[in-house]
Each structure stands twice: as C-alpha cells, then as structure tokens.
Amino acid sequence: MRLEPFFFNSAAKHAAEGGFPPGTMEYIVLSNENLLENVLIEIENCLSEGINVNVLAKKYTLSEGHLRRLFRYGYNQTIAGYIRSRKLAVSLDDLLKTELTILDIAIKYGFDYEQSYIRAFKREFGITPGDLRKASKNRRGFI
C-alpha cells in the first residue's frame, strides 16, 4: 500500500510547494507509513509513562482525530485499543515475575483504578490478573 506524503503542518506544506523563499524555513516531510512507525516506536518506549493519543498527537503536531484516522487506516484497529493491549501484554511480566500488587501494576501502566485494569485484563485475556497469578504459582509448584 502506497501512502501519500504527510506534512506536519500547513506551514511546512507551503514551504514544500514553494510558498516560502528557499532556505527561509526548515520543514519535515514524512510518509504516513513512517509517521505510523514512529508512533508505534513511541508507544513501545512509553508504555509505563502515561502515553495516550493526546500526548502522541501533540508530539507529532496532529489533531487527535487525524492521528486516530491514520492509525485506524494503517493498522485496522484503534490507537487507544492498541495502547491498552500493549500495556496489558507488558504488564503480564510484572504480574507473573514480581510480587507487586495488582493495584501497583495497574498504576504503573496508567490505569486509574485497579478495577479498570482487572476489567481490561479479563476482556483481553479471558482471566483476571489475580486468577492468572494464582494459576501460575500453582503450576510452578507442580514442576
């Protein structure tokens, strides 16, 4: 799939179209594919730092709506759903390999409430974090 170049802002677009004298304005041109790759990298690097669509949109000087549409078009899923899934997947490591409480894990990965984390976790994996932790400990006991 070939995507058209994406301009960070209208000033950059004008500069690219020759609207400004040469050398008077620096601008950056990224293809939508490169932009989305950078967004994915940013998400991965900031999973436990409160990353969300608003933060990403500001970083790439896009409206939230435009970023949501680009992500949906490029990956056929919502950006918020992707971020939530990645946070939950990464939280598995803490859940199974540390003694952190479920509340501490929830807060570490940006969930405001323990119950929100538990609900999202169960929706994603089909089991509550507490039940998974218990099953994991019981299984280790038999090995």
N, C-alpha and C positions, 0 to 999 in steps of 0.2 A: 504494500500500500504506500503510495507516494503522497506525502502531505505538502502543502504549500508552505513557504517560509512564514514564520510568525514574527511580528515585530513587537518589541517590548512596549512601546508606546507610540503615540501618533507623531511625536517629535522625531523619533528615530525613523519612522516611515517617511516623513517629509524629507529627512536628510537623505535617505536611500533613493528617493525619487528626484533628487536634485533640487529640493526646495531651499536648501541652505548652501551657502558658498562652500566649496571644498575645504576641508580641514577645520571648519569652524565648529563642528560638533562631532563627537565620537558617538557611535551607535553600535548596538549589538543586534545581530540577526541570528535567530535560532530556528531550526525547523521544529514543527510540533513534536516530532519524534525525539529530538534532542532535549527539548524542554521537558517532555514527559519522563525521559530517562533521568534527567537531573532532579525532577520531583521525586521519583522513586528512590534515588540515592539519598536525598534529603530526608525522606520519610524514614528510611532504614537507619540513618545516622542519629535521628532524634526521637526514636520511639519512646524513650523514657523521659523526654524533656517537654512534654505537653504539646507535641506537634498537632496541628489541626489545619483545616482548609484555610482559615483566615490567615494564619501565620504564613502558609505557603503562598497564598495569593499576594500578600504584601511583599514577600521576598522576591517574587518574580514580577511584581508590578502588574498584576492582573486583577480583574474583578473576580470575586469568589464564583460567581455564576459562570464566567468564561472558563475558569480552571475546572470547575465541575463538568462542564460540557466536553472540554478537551479530553479529560480523563475518561469519562464515560465512552466517548467515541473511540479512544485509543485502546482501552482495556475492557470495555463492555461490562464495567462494574462501577459503582460509585466510589469516589475517592474516600469518603468517610467510612464506607464499608471495608475498603482495603486497609485503611489505617487501623481500624478496630481489629480486623482479622490478624494483621501483623503484630499488634500489641498483645493479643491473646496468645498467638503462637510463641512469641518470645517469652511471655510470662510463664509458659509451661516449664521452662528451665528452672526458674526460681521456685515454682511450686513443687517440683519433684526433687530438686537438688539442694534446697535450703530449708531452714526452719522458720523462714519469715511467715508471719501470719497472713491469712488471705487478705485482711484489710491492708496490711503493709504493701503487699503485691499490687493490690488494686490501686492504691495511691501512687505507687512507683510508676505505674503505667498510665496514669492520667484519668482514672475513673474517680468520679467524685464520691461515690458511695460503694461500700462493699457489695451491697445488693445489686447494684448496676453491673459490677464486674461478674458476679455469680450468674446473673441472668444472661449476660452476653456470652459468657463462657459455656453455659449449658446450651444455648442456641447454636454456638459454633461447633462444640464437640459432643453434645448429647449426654453429658455427665457434668455434675457440679464439681468445682475445684476440690472441695473437701472430700467428696467420694473418690475422685481420682487419686488424691494423695493417700487416702486410706488403702485403696486397692493396690497402689504402688508399694506401700510399706508392707502389706500382707504378702505380696508377690515376692518381695525381696527376702522375706522371712522363710519362704519355701525353697529358695535357691541355695 
